[in-house]
Structures are given as structure tokens and as C-alpha cells.
Amino acid sequence: MTPWKPTLWVAGGTLSLLALSLAAVTQAAEPERDYQKPLPPAPPGEATFQPPLERDIPDNQYGDMVRLGRDIFINTQQLRGRYVFNDQNCSNCHLDAGRLADSAPMWASFGMYPAYRGKNDRVNTMAERIQGCFTYSMNGKPPAAGSEPLVAMQTYLHWMATGAPINQAMPGRGYPDLPEPEKAYDPARGAEVYAQNCAVCHGADGAGQQVGDRQVFPPLWGDGAYNWGAGMHRVSTAAAFIKANMPLGQPNSLSNQQAWDVAAYINSHERPQDPRRRTMESLEATVETFHQHGGYYGRPFNGQTLGDHANYGQDERPATPDA
């Protein structure tokens, strides 16, 4: 029996070493999660694709759903209190009802999904992408899969992409890439740009403007704005949008530096909490995981740490019925 003892010991040692090796390999094989990674940029060049005209929406059940999706896209506030808890509409960030090139047009995005998104570290369908907009840009609750609002919006986007290629990024998708500014962006300089170019529509207090019950210009900070998890809170994203589209009707009228500075000014104001903060142990952990992109979340500014609050912006007004 004695000769078997060292053999068993060696086998046991080999198994232990093998287990350790396998564990090391498994650990090394786990991909590093990057919640900051954006989608690939659009190719350069002038946008040539033309979405179909609204007069060409077919007169059938499909067309009825397209029209409903268009109406929700333009007036997302009709879902206020149920799926939307701020003062935003989809068409605030996707101008001309999602048709305008270089304003994240819907015809250029539909064919790119399903796609991997670093923001939640998994492959997203178009439905999930829209649901994410409700969570962050609308600071609300995403409509359930198969619900009428979500199906209507997907149908509208599907119709807008009629004739567009699948799995091929087109010029005009997203917002144009904006080079880093020559000087570091500065909210103080941005305040001057804002006063001269933006306050007339969005108000000196950033609260936007209403005509009756209709929000005609969106809030840029405060409870009515996009929350700290929305893509637009990134200074780089806001600067690219502003440069290509603002002031309204005067695209590319601001210099690159002005666009960066005014984006910094806008996004150095408080807004509703990032919903992902609910699952994190601290503000610092939230910053470390989700906010390594040059924004102001979790940073001291004007005597306070931005995002250091529990205001998730829950709307207390009565819910509206489903659209």
C-alpha cells in the first residue's frame, strides 16, 4: 500500500494545480467591462439618404402604427406620469421628428441594431435602445416589450429606414465627431455663450419654455431635464449636438470652442440622479464605474458635489393613459 501514497499525493497536487490554472484562465478570459465605450462613429461625408415623406405613410394598420409612433416621438409628453417623468420629447435631441442628418436621425439608427452597447455591457435590440431613452433621457419608466407605445415607436423608426442598408453605418448618423477644443472647456466662458445664444429659447434658468401646457423648448438642467445617466450629460456628446444643430436654425454657427464651453456650462448644473446609482454602494463607486468620460457628475463645482443627492425626479402628477 505504501507505494500508492506518494502517487496519490502527486495526483492530488496535480489536481490542485490544475484547478488553480483553470481558475486563472477563467479569470483572465472574463472581458473587462467598459461602461463608457460609445458606439462606433458615423463615417465621414455628407448624408445622402432621404427617408420617406410623411404623405407616403400607407393607409393601413401598419401606417396607423407609424403615425402613432410619429406622434409619440414628437409629443412624448403625452406619456407623462406613466413613462415620462421630465419635460422632454424625443424630438428635442432628434430634430425634425428624427429626420435631420447629424441630429441622431432615426433612419440611420434602425439598421444598426441589434448592437453591443458598452453602457449596459450587452447586445441591445432596438426596443431595448428605446427603453433606455425612457430611463435616462426621459428620466422615466420604459414601456414594456410589446406595449403599444413601444411597438408604435419601433414601427415609426422602421418606416423611416425604408430603403436604408442594414448593418452599415451611414453618413449623418449620430452627431458629428467634434475635435477636442484648443483650450480646456470652461463653464465660465460657456455661461457667456449661453446668455448670448441659448437663453432666449431655454431661459436664463435653463428651464425651457412652455406655451400653455405644451413644452416648446426643453429644460437643460433641473428636474425637467435629462438625468445624470443620459448620454447628453456627457460634455462631448452635448458639444457635438450643439455644434451641429444649435442655435436652432443656425447649425455650425458656433465655433468648436464655444460648443465645448457651452456644453460644459449646461452640464455643470444639477439634474435628476443617475438611476444606476440605486444599485451602487456609493457616489464614488458610481463615478468609477459609469462616469469616466470627462463629465461633471461626482465632481465638486461651485461649492457642491454634483450628483450627491437622492433626487431621482419622480413625477407626482397624475398619470396619463397609454397612448
N, C-alpha and C positions, 0 to 999 in steps of 0.2 A: 504493500500500500504506500510505503514511503515515497517511491519514485513519482507517484502521481501528485504529491503535494506541490513541488515546485512548478510542475506543469500547470496545475490549476491556478497557482498564484500568477504565473505568467499570463495565462489566458484571462484571468480576472483583470490584471493590469492592462492587458491589450484592449479589453473591452472598455475599461475606464478611459484609456487614452483615445479610443475610437469615439466614445461618447463626447469627450471634450472637443475632439476635432470636428465632429458633426455639428456641435453647438456653435463652434466658432464659425464654421462655414455658413450655417443658417443665419447667424448674427450678421456676418459680412454681406450675405445675399439680400438682406432686408433693405429696400430702397430708402434713401433719405428723403423724408417728406419736405417739400418746398411749397409752403402755402402762399408764397409771394410770386411764384412763377406765372407770368401772363401768357396768353395765347400768342402764337407767332404773329408778327406784324403783317399788315397787308403788303402786297408787292407794290413797288412804286409805279407811277404812271397815272394818267388821267382815267377816271372812271368812264366806261363807255356803255355799260349795261343800263338798259332802261326798263324799269318794272312796268307791268301793265297799267293801263289807265283805269280809274275807278268806274268810268262809264262802261267798261268792258267786264265788270263783275257779272257772272252769269245769273240769270233769273231762275234759280232753282234752290234746292235745300243747301247745296254747297255755297252758293252765292249768299244766301241768307246768313250762314255762319261766318262767311268772310266779312260781311257788313257789320255783324255783331262784334267780331274781333276788332275791326277798324274803330268802331265806336268806343270800345273799351280802351283801346290803345290811345285814342285822342283824349278821352274823358275817363281816365282811370278812377277819378274821384267818385264815380257812380258806385264804386265798390267800397267807399269809405265806411269805416266802422266794422267791416267784415273781413276784408283782405288788405285794406289800405289804412294806415294809421298816421299818415302825414299829409302834406298838401301838394303831393307830386302827381304828375301824369307821365306815362311812358314817353309821350311826345316831347317832354322837356329836354330829354337827353338824346332822343332820336327824332330830329326835326323833320318837319313836313310829313307828319304821320308815318315816320320810319322810312321815307323815300329818299332823303337827301344824302348824297355821297359825302364821305368824310364826316358824317354825323352818326356813325354806327348804324347804317341803314339795314333794315330787316332782310332785304333781298340778298344781301351779301353774307348774312349770318346763317340763314336757314340751312344751306347746303353744307355747312361746316360741322354740323352736329349729327351724330354723337361725337364728342371730343373730350379728351382729357383736360381737366382744369386743375391747376395747382391749388386753387382757392379751397377746394374740398378734397383734393388728392384722390380723384376718381374720375371715371368716364361719365360724362353727363349727357343726357338726352336733351333735346330742345325743350321738352316740357320741364325738365329739372332746371334748365337755364332760366326759363321764365319764372319758375317758382323762386329761384334765388333772387331775382329782381324784386319780387314782392317782399322777401325777407329783409333785404338791405336797402334798396333804393326807395321802396315804398314804406320801409320800416313797419311791415305788416305781417300778415299770415299768408303763406302760399295756398292758393286754391288746390284742392285735392286732384290727383290724377283722374282724368275722366270727367271732371266737373265742367259745366257749360262754359264758364269764363275761360278756363284753361284751354279747352278744345277750340273755342272761338278764336283765341289769340294765336294758337298754333295754325289754325286754318287761314287766318289773315296773313301770317308770315309765309305759309306755304304758297298762297296765291301770289304774294308779292315776288316770290322767287321763280315764278313761271318762266321757263326758258334759261334759268341760270345753271351753271355747271355744278355738279356735286363733288365734294371733296377737293375743291380747288379755290384757293383764296383769290379774290378779285380785287383790283384796284378800287379804292373807295370804301373798303370795309373798315370798320372801327373808326378811330380818329387818327389823322396823320401823325407819324412819328415826329416829335419835336426835339431838336438838339438841345443839349444842356445849355443853360444860359452862360454868357460870358462872365457875369458876376453871380455870386450865390444869390438865390432868390430871397427876397426881403419883403415881409408883410408890411413894413412901414412904407416902402415905395409902392407896394400894391394897394395900400389904402388910398393913395392919390389917384392911381389908375381907376380904382373902383368908383371914387367920387366923381371923376370926370366922365366915365363911360358906362357904368353899370347901375349906379344908384337910381337913375331916372326910371328904370324898369323894376329893379329888385328892391328898391328902398334903401335909405341910409342905414336902416337897422337890419337889412338882409332878409326881411320878412316877406318880400314879394308884394304883389298887388292883387286885389280881388275886385271884380265888378259884380255887385250883388253877391250871389252865392258862388260865383264862378272864379276860380283861381286862374288869372290870365298870365301872371308871371310868377314863377315858383320861388319859394324861400330858398336861401342858400346856406343858412345856418339857423340854429334854434330848433324847437320841437317840430316845426313843419318841414324840416329839411331831411335829406338822406342821412342815414345814421353812420356811425364810425366804422361800419363794416362794408359800406357801399364802395364800389370801385371809384366813384367820383371823389371820395375823400382823399385819394392819393393826389399829391400835388402834381405829379407828372401827368396823370390822366386828365385832371381838370385843366391843366395848362394846354394840353393838346386839343381838347374840346374847345376851349376859349379861343385859341389862336385860329382855328379853322372855321369857327361859327359865330363868334361874338365880337362886338355888339351885334345884336340881331339885325340881319340885313347888311352888315358890314364885315363879312368874313375877311380874315387876314389883314385887317386894318391896324391891329396892334402889333408891335414888334415882338419878337420871341421873348425878350427880357420882360416886357410888360405883361405878357401872358403868364409867364412863370411867377412874376411878382404878385399879380392879382389873384392867381390861383392859391398862392401861399397865404395871402390875406384872407381869402374866403375860408380856407380850410384850417386857419388858426383860430376859428371860433368854435364854441361848443355846439354839440348836436346830440341826438339820442345815442345811447350806448350801443356798442357793437354787440349783437345778440350772442356771439360766441363767448363773450365774457362770462355768461351764465355757467359755462362748463369748465372754466379755468379757475385755478386756485387764487390768482391774484392779478392785479392790473399788469404787473411786471411780466408775469408768465404770458399774458395775452399779447403784450407788446413783442416779446421774444418770439412767440410762435407765429403771429399773424401780421405784424406791423413793422417789418424790417425793410421799409421801402421809402424812407425819406419823408414821411408824413408827420403830422403833429400829435397824433394820438399817443398819450402817455408821456408827453414832453411838457416841462414847465414853460408856461408862457403867460406874461402879464400877471405874475403873482399866483397862478394856479396851475395845477397839473391837469391838462386836458384829458377828458375821458375818465377822470377819477370821481365817478358818481354812479348812482344806481337808477338813473332816469332812462328807462327804456322807451319812453314816449307812448305808452299805451293810451289809446284814444278812449275817452269816456263818453263820447257822444253816442246816441242810439245807432244801432247797426242798420244799414240799408239792405233791402232784399237783394238776392242774387240777380245779376244782370242776365 
